[in-house]
Structure formats: structure tokens, C-alpha cells
């Protein structure tokens, strides 16, 4: 009976689920009377079923980051310096410093009308003070023929100017303004201009009231030659796109540093329309400082300029023409005509000769020759002139004379 009860208890008992596969759970106790002795049943292999494993939540495998190979430290390339920013010229400060040296000029001249009546004629222009004691420079065509010259200062005061001397060939004149002046622009012969350099023009444009007109541009070219107001060519000019209008003549062309680099003298404009000529949009020209210093020195000392003179009419040798004529040379200055009794006529120079050099200086253009006559040669100097004549070269001695005054 006891055995049967034990067997029933074993067959009806349900095995406890395993928590871990390696551990076997103890069977539960059968309900018995309190007085019955506790009997521990042995497992029966024929009836006992193997324990089923309990499903457990297996965490998904965690991806393990594979460390990347450590890069060897390298020196970072140096960053290029930042590109410089475009700096616009500070024109206002420069103009403020120099405008006290700029003069507005009104020149009065007496003319006769077609009925013989005398009347006053007025012209306007600009000048620039270049010394503390009131010496000023302007264009000859501004004051030519004037009987009275009145200058207006930057502060509005008006003074009468004295004409010390003028030269039509260089289109320059020197005035003396009474008084002492703190603001002036000294003349410097050793100005080194470059094409593309910023420049400022200040002048009495159109005689407009309210002070001088300021325009800004660049140096467009150097060494230009144009016809002057009196018919004689003006050589070695500065070309600029700075706007120059009537009334600007004689005014200063200055650098951004406030240095005087030229004297405004002429402008080319016009054409177009029905004229059949190309339109010219205001190409301005200024006299360079080498010429200004040379001329002003002689005007101050002598009241006039003594120019060395050859007494000839000249033209550039064009390479195409030289090739067409079969000449073995490609550059030089052609003698077109010789004034009878002049220095070249006395030296034996003839029309058709081609000047190759003068006093050892190579001559390629009329500008080269003119620059020597103005800056290096002087009246009475004897020089050797190398010529090309009828297929061969010759050397003659030329005694320079003084250019006649008109």
C-alpha cells in the first residue's frame, strides 16, 4: 500500500523546469498526513522524461568595432597666405593735402573786334604753386597775350599775378604770386612714372564756381607726341585717361602720394557722327616733370628758354618704306628739308640724309632727337652727326644754333 502510494505520487508529479542545464532540480514533496514519515522517492528511469530546456533570450551578438590602423602623424601643409584685397586709392586725403597749392586763373587780354573796337577778352585755366615764395606754373596758352592775370586761392582770396616768362614751344609759363605759402608742390625732375599708375587731376574745369574739380585715372602711356596749341608739336607727353576739360589746362597731375608728376595741357576728343572719323573719348595729356623743371629754371633765370636748333624739317624713317627702297637700315630720322643759312645747311647736311646718331647717341625717332636738343645739347655746342647718305655712312660736325623766337 505504501509502495503503491509512492508510485502514484511519482507518476503524477511534474518535473520542475531547469534553470540551467548543468543543475538538476529536487522533486517536490507529496502531500502526506502529518504523522506519516517523510519518504524521498528515487527517480524511475522508465517513466521519467528528460527535462526540456527553457527558452532563454539570447542577446544578439554585439558588433565589436575593429580599430582602424593609426595613421602616422604628418605635418599639415602650410596654408597659402590670403590673397590681398583690392585697395581703392584714398583720393580724398591726398586732395585735402594738396588743394591749397592749386590756383584758379583768369587772364584778361585786350582784343579788337572787326570794327576796330577794343574790348576785354577773358580766358580761364589752372596753375600750381611750386615754391614757398609763390612761384607757380601754368600753360602758356592760358596766359598768352594777357594784360592782367588774377588768381583765386583755395580759400577764395584773389591776388594779381606777375608773369616771369613763358615758352610757346613747351607750352609752359611761370607766375609769381605775392606772399608766402605753406602749401606748395615742389618740382622734382626724377619722377619715375609707370604705365597703369594711379594719378589725380585737379583743375578749374569749365570755370565752375565752388572750388576745383577732381578726377582720377591712370597713366595710359608715356612719351607721346601731339600737335601743340601754337602748331609746334609737344613731345614726350604723359597720356592719361583722367578726365581733363577746358579750364584744367596748367593744373597739376599728382600721384596718390601727393607728388607733382605732370602739368595737364591738352585733351583729344570728338569725331564720330557723320564726320567719318573715329570717336575719341577724351584722351588727356600732361607735360612731364623733366620738361617742366628744365623750362621753369630758364624762365625764372632768363625770362625765356634758349633751345638748341638745327634748322631742319624732320620725319621718322618708317621700316616699311626703308624696306621698299632697299635701304640696309630700318630706323633713323629723315631730313625732309634744310633751312638755307641755318646750322645744318652750314654743316653740309642735305635733304634725304638719314641721321643715325648724334654725339654718340643713337637716334631712332624724332622724339629721341628732340629730347637730346632739349635736355642734353645747348646753343653753340659742336656735335658729330652720323648720317646715312647714298648707300654709305658719313660723319659731319654740326654747330647748334638758337631756335628763333616767334
C-alpha positions in Angstrom: 0.0 0.0 0.0 2.7 2.3 0.9 4.6 1.4 -2.2 1.5 1.9 -4.3 1.1 5.4 -2.9 4.7 6.2 -3.5 4.4 5.1 -7.1 1.3 7.2 -7.7 2.9 10.2 -6.2 5.9 9.7 -8.5 3.8 9.2 -11.6 1.6 12.3 -11.1 4.4 14.6 -10.2 5.6 17.1 -12.9 9.3 17.8 -13.1 10.4 21.3 -12.3 11.8 23.2 -15.2 15.6 23.6 -15.2 17.1 27.0 -14.9 20.4 25.9 -16.1 21.2 22.7 -17.9 24.0 21.7 -15.5 21.8 21.7 -12.4 19.2 19.0 -11.5 16.1 20.2 -9.5 15.0 18.2 -6.5 11.5 16.6 -6.8 8.6 18.2 -4.8 7.2 16.6 -1.8 3.9 14.6 -2.0 1.1 15.6 0.3 1.0 13.2 3.3 -0.5 13.1 6.6 1.3 15.0 9.2 2.1 11.8 11.1 3.5 9.9 8.2 7.2 9.6 7.9 8.8 11.6 5.0 9.8 9.3 2.2 12.1 10.5 -0.6 11.3 8.8 -3.9 14.0 7.6 -6.1 13.7 8.6 -9.8 12.3 5.9 -12.1 14.1 5.9 -15.4 11.3 4.1 -17.3 8.7 6.8 -16.6 10.7 10.0 -16.1 11.0 12.2 -19.1 14.2 14.2 -19.8 13.8 17.8 -18.7 13.1 20.2 -21.5 15.4 23.3 -21.7 13.6 26.5 -21.1 14.0 29.0 -23.9 16.1 31.8 -22.9 16.6 35.3 -24.6 20.0 35.1 -26.1 21.2 38.6 -26.7 22.2 39.2 -30.3 25.9 39.3 -30.8 27.3 42.8 -30.3 29.4 44.0 -33.2 32.8 44.7 -32.0 34.5 47.8 -33.6 37.7 46.9 -35.2 40.1 49.7 -34.5 41.4 51.3 -37.7 45.1 51.4 -38.1 46.5 54.5 -36.5 47.8 56.9 -39.1 51.3 58.2 -38.7 51.3 61.8 -37.7 52.2 64.0 -40.7 52.9 67.7 -40.9 49.9 69.7 -42.1 50.7 71.7 -45.3 51.1 75.4 -44.7 48.1 77.3 -45.7 48.7 79.8 -48.5 48.6 83.4 -47.5 45.3 85.1 -48.1 45.0 86.9 -51.4 45.5 90.7 -50.9 42.2 92.6 -51.1 41.9 95.2 -53.7 42.6 98.6 -52.1 40.9 101.6 -53.7 43.1 104.7 -53.8 42.5 107.1 -50.9 41.9 110.2 -53.1 40.2 112.4 -50.6 43.1 112.6 -48.1 45.5 113.3 -50.9 43.4 116.1 -52.4 42.9 117.6 -49.0 46.7 117.9 -48.5 47.5 119.5 -51.9 44.5 121.6 -52.9 45.9 124.6 -51.2 48.6 124.7 -53.9 46.1 124.8 -56.8 45.2 128.2 -58.4 42.3 129.2 -60.5 43.5 131.6 -63.1 41.6 134.2 -65.1 43.6 136.0 -67.8 42.4 139.3 -69.3 43.5 140.3 -72.7 42.6 143.2 -75.0 41.4 142.4 -78.5 39.9 144.3 -81.3 36.6 143.3 -83.0 36.1 143.5 -86.7 35.0 147.1 -86.3 38.3 148.1 -84.7 36.8 148.5 -81.2 39.0 147.4 -78.3 37.4 145.1 -75.7 38.4 142.8 -73.0 38.6 139.0 -73.5 38.8 136.6 -70.6 40.2 133.1 -70.5 40.5 130.7 -67.6 42.8 128.0 -66.6 44.6 126.5 -63.6 48.1 126.8 -62.0 50.1 125.1 -59.3 52.3 126.8 -56.7 55.7 125.0 -56.6 57.7 127.1 -54.1 57.2 128.8 -50.7 57.8 132.2 -52.1 54.9 132.0 -54.5 56.3 130.7 -57.9 53.6 129.0 -59.9 53.5 127.0 -63.1 50.8 127.0 -65.8 50.3 126.6 -69.5 51.5 129.3 -71.9 48.2 129.2 -73.8 46.3 130.0 -70.6 48.1 133.4 -70.2 49.3 134.1 -73.7 48.7 137.8 -74.6 47.2 138.6 -71.2 47.5 142.1 -69.8 46.1 141.2 -66.4 46.3 137.9 -64.6 44.1 137.2 -61.5 44.5 134.1 -59.4 42.0 132.7 -56.9 43.3 130.8 -54.0 41.7 127.8 -52.4 40.3 130.0 -49.5 38.6 132.2 -52.1 41.1 135.1 -51.9 42.1 136.8 -55.1 45.6 138.1 -56.0 47.2 139.6 -59.0 50.0 137.5 -60.5 53.1 138.6 -62.3 54.3 136.8 -65.4 58.0 136.0 -65.1 58.3 134.2 -68.5 56.6 131.9 -71.0 57.6 129.5 -73.7 55.3 128.6 -76.5 57.3 125.6 -77.7 56.9 123.8 -74.3 53.5 125.5 -73.6 54.7 126.5 -70.1 54.7 129.8 -68.2 55.9 130.8 -64.7 54.0 133.3 -62.5 54.9 134.9 -59.2 52.1 135.2 -56.6 52.7 137.8 -53.8 53.0 136.3 -50.4 54.4 133.2 -48.6 52.7 129.9 -48.9 52.8 126.9 -46.6 51.2 124.5 -49.2 53.1 124.0 -52.4 54.2 121.1 -54.7 57.9 121.2 -55.4 59.2 120.4 -58.9 61.1 117.1 -59.0 62.9 116.1 -62.2 63.4 112.5 -61.2 59.8 111.3 -61.3 59.6 107.6 -62.3 56.1 107.1 -63.6 54.8 103.7 -64.7 52.0 102.9 -67.1 49.0 101.9 -65.1 49.8 104.0 -62.1 47.0 105.9 -60.5 47.0 109.7 -60.9 44.8 112.6 -59.9 44.0 115.7 -61.9 42.9 118.9 -60.2 41.7 121.9 -62.1 39.4 124.8 -62.7 37.3 122.8 -65.1 34.9 124.9 -67.2 35.5 127.7 -64.6 32.7 126.2 -62.5 32.2 128.0 -59.1 32.7 126.2 -55.8 36.3 125.1 -56.0 38.4 122.9 -58.2 37.3 119.8 -60.0 39.0 116.5 -59.1 39.2 113.5 -61.5 41.0 110.2 -61.1 42.6 107.9 -63.7 45.7 106.1 -64.7 48.8 106.7 -66.7 47.9 105.3 -70.1 51.2 105.7 -71.9 54.5 107.7 -71.8 56.5 109.5 -74.5 53.5 110.7 -76.6 53.8 113.4 -79.2 50.9 115.6 -80.3 50.4 118.9 -82.1 50.6 121.9 -79.7 48.3 124.8 -79.4 50.7 127.0 -81.4 51.2 124.5 -84.2 54.5 123.2 -82.9 54.5 119.5 -81.7 54.6 118.8 -78.0 57.0 115.9 -77.3 57.4 113.3 -74.5 54.0 113.8 -73.0 52.2 111.7 -70.4 48.9 110.2 -71.7 46.2 109.7 -69.1 42.5 108.7 -69.1 41.9 111.2 -66.3 39.1 113.4 -67.4 40.6 116.8 -68.5 38.2 119.6 -69.6 38.7 123.2 -70.7 39.9 125.1 -67.7 42.1 122.2 -66.4 45.0 123.4 -68.5 48.0 124.2 -66.4 46.7 122.3 -63.4 48.6 119.6 -61.5 48.7 115.9 -62.3 49.6 114.3 -59.0 50.3 110.8 -57.7 48.4 109.1 -54.9 51.2 110.2 -52.5 50.6 113.8 -53.4 53.7 114.4 -55.6 53.5 116.5 -58.7 54.1 114.3 -61.7 52.9 116.4 -64.6 51.2 119.6 -65.8 47.9 119.0 -67.6 48.0 120.6 -71.0 45.7 119.1 -73.7 42.9 116.7 -74.4 41.8 115.0 -77.6 38.1 114.4 -78.2 35.5 114.5 -80.9 35.0 112.7 -84.2 32.3 110.2 -84.8 28.8 111.1 -86.0 28.8 112.0 -89.7 32.4 113.1 -89.8 33.6 109.7 -90.8 36.3 109.9 -88.1 36.6 107.6 -85.1 35.1 108.8 -81.9 37.7 110.0 -79.4 36.7 109.7 -75.8 38.7 112.4 -74.0 42.4 111.3 -74.1 44.3 113.6 -71.9 48.0 114.7 -72.0 50.3 116.2 -69.5 53.8 117.7 -69.7 56.3 115.5 -67.9 58.4 116.9 -65.0 61.8 116.7 -66.8 60.5 119.3 -69.3 58.8 121.3 -66.6 61.9 121.6 -64.5 64.2 122.4 -67.5 61.8 125.1 -68.8 60.9 126.7 -65.5 64.6 127.1 -64.5 65.3 129.1 -67.6 62.1 131.1 -67.4 63.0 132.1 -63.8 66.6 133.0 -64.6 66.3 134.5 -68.1 62.6 135.0 -68.7 62.9 132.8 -71.8 64.1 129.4 -73.0 67.1 129.1 -75.3 66.5 125.9 -77.3 69.3 124.3 -79.3 68.4 124.3 -83.0 69.4 122.5 -86.2 67.3 124.4 -88.8 65.8 121.3 -90.5 62.4 119.6 -91.0 62.4 116.0 -89.8 60.4 112.8 -90.1 60.8 109.3 -88.7 62.2 106.6 -91.0 59.3 104.1 -91.5 60.6 100.5 -91.6 58.2 99.6 -94.4 59.5 102.5 -96.5 63.1 101.6 -95.8 62.4 98.0 -97.0 60.6 99.2 -100.1 63.6 101.5 -101.0 66.0 98.7 -100.3 67.8 100.5 -97.5 70.1 98.5 -95.3 68.8 100.4 -92.2 65.4 100.3 -90.6 65.4 103.2 -88.2 66.6 106.8 -88.1 65.5 110.4 -88.7 65.0 111.6 -92.3 66.0 115.1 -93.2 63.0 116.4 -95.2 64.2 119.9 -95.8 67.0 122.2 -94.7 66.6 125.9 -94.0 69.0 127.9 -96.0 71.7 129.6 -93.9 70.8 127.5 -90.8 73.2 125.4 -88.7 72.5 122.2 -90.7 73.0 124.0 -94.0 76.3 125.3 -92.9 77.4 121.8 -91.8 76.6 120.3 -95.2 73.5 118.3 -94.2 71.2 117.8 -97.2 67.6 116.7 -97.7 67.3 112.9 -98.0 70.1 112.3 -95.4 69.2 110.0 -92.6 70.5 110.8 -89.1 71.7 107.7 -87.3 73.4 109.2 -84.2 74.3 112.5 -82.7 77.4 112.9 -80.4 77.4 109.2 -79.9 73.7 108.9 -79.0 71.7 106.6 -81.2 68.8 108.3 -82.9 65.8 106.1 -83.8 63.0 108.6 -83.8 62.3 112.4 -83.9 61.4 112.1 -80.3 64.9 110.8 -79.5 66.5 113.7 -81.4 64.2 116.3 -79.8 64.9 115.0 -76.3 68.6 115.5 -76.9 68.2 119.0 -78.2 66.1 119.9 -75.1 67.9 118.1 -72.3 71.5 117.5 -73.3 72.6 119.8 -76.1 72.8 123.6 -75.8 73.3 126.6 -78.1 76.8 126.8 -79.6 77.7 123.1 -78.9 79.5 121.4 -81.7 78.5 117.7 -82.1 79.3 114.9 -84.5 76.4 113.7 -86.6 76.5 110.3 -88.2 74.5 110.2 -91.5 73.4 107.6 -94.0 73.7 109.1 -97.5 73.5 107.3 -100.8 74.3 103.8 -99.5 77.1 104.7 -97.1 77.6 106.5 -93.7 79.3 109.8 -93.2 80.1 111.9 -90.2 79.8 115.7 -90.1 80.4 118.3 -87.5 77.3 120.5 -86.6 77.4 123.7 -84.5 74.0 124.1 -82.9 72.3 127.5 -83.1 69.4 129.0 -81.0 65.9 128.4 -82.1 64.3 131.7 -83.4 61.6 133.2 -81.2 58.3 133.6 -82.8 
